[in-house]
Amino acid sequence: MDAGANEPWIPDFSEDSPWRWEWWKVGLEAEDLFITIEANDAAYEAKNVEDFYARLALRRDERL
């Protein structure tokens, strides 16, 4: 059995990567997009962390 088989896949977040998102703007880590949230558009559009969480709340409310 491969020892790395249970490790989560972490994409490349380099400048040219299609997985790059503006995680630093909202006080998160790059991997959070794939581990804890799905919020690329909200992070891209947000002016700061408060705006980011407000946008996530709006999305949540729309889904509910």
C-alpha positions as CSV (number, residue, x, y, z in Angstrom):
1,M,0.0,0.0,0.0
2,D,1.3,3.4,-0.9
3,A,2.1,5.6,2.2
4,G,0.9,8.7,0.4
5,A,-2.4,7.3,-0.6
6,N,-4.2,8.8,2.4
7,E,-2.7,12.2,1.9
8,P,-5.1,14.9,0.5
9,W,-4.4,16.3,-2.9
10,I,-3.0,19.8,-2.7
11,P,-2.9,21.7,-6.0
12,D,-0.2,24.0,-7.2
13,F,-1.0,27.6,-6.2
14,S,1.8,29.2,-8.2
15,E,1.2,32.4,-10.2
16,D,0.3,30.6,-13.4
17,S,-1.8,27.9,-11.8
18,P,-5.6,27.7,-12.6
19,W,-6.0,26.9,-8.9
20,R,-4.7,30.2,-7.7
21,W,-7.1,32.4,-5.8
22,E,-6.7,35.4,-3.6
23,W,-6.6,33.6,-0.2
24,W,-4.2,36.1,1.3
25,K,-6.7,38.9,0.9
26,V,-9.2,37.3,3.2
27,G,-6.9,35.9,5.9
28,L,-7.0,32.3,4.8
29,E,-4.6,29.7,3.5
30,A,-4.5,28.6,-0.1
31,E,-5.5,25.1,0.7
32,D,-8.7,26.3,2.5
33,L,-10.5,26.5,-0.8
34,F,-10.2,22.7,-1.2
35,I,-10.3,21.7,2.5
36,T,-12.8,24.0,4.3
37,I,-14.6,26.2,1.8
38,E,-15.5,26.7,-1.8
39,A,-15.2,30.5,-2.2
40,N,-13.1,31.5,-5.1
41,D,-15.4,34.1,-6.5
42,A,-16.2,35.6,-3.1
43,A,-12.5,35.9,-2.3
44,Y,-11.8,37.4,-5.7
45,E,-14.5,40.0,-5.4
46,A,-14.1,40.8,-1.7
47,K,-12.5,44.0,-0.5
48,N,-11.4,42.6,2.8
49,V,-12.2,39.7,5.2
50,E,-15.5,41.2,6.5
51,D,-16.7,41.6,2.9
52,F,-15.6,38.1,2.1
53,Y,-17.6,36.6,5.0
54,A,-20.6,38.8,4.1
55,R,-20.5,37.4,0.5
56,L,-20.4,33.9,1.8
57,A,-23.4,34.5,4.1
58,L,-25.4,35.9,1.1
59,R,-24.6,32.7,-0.8
60,R,-25.6,30.6,2.1
61,D,-28.9,32.4,2.5
62,E,-29.6,32.1,-1.3
63,R,-29.1,28.4,-1.1
64,L,-31.4,28.0,1.9
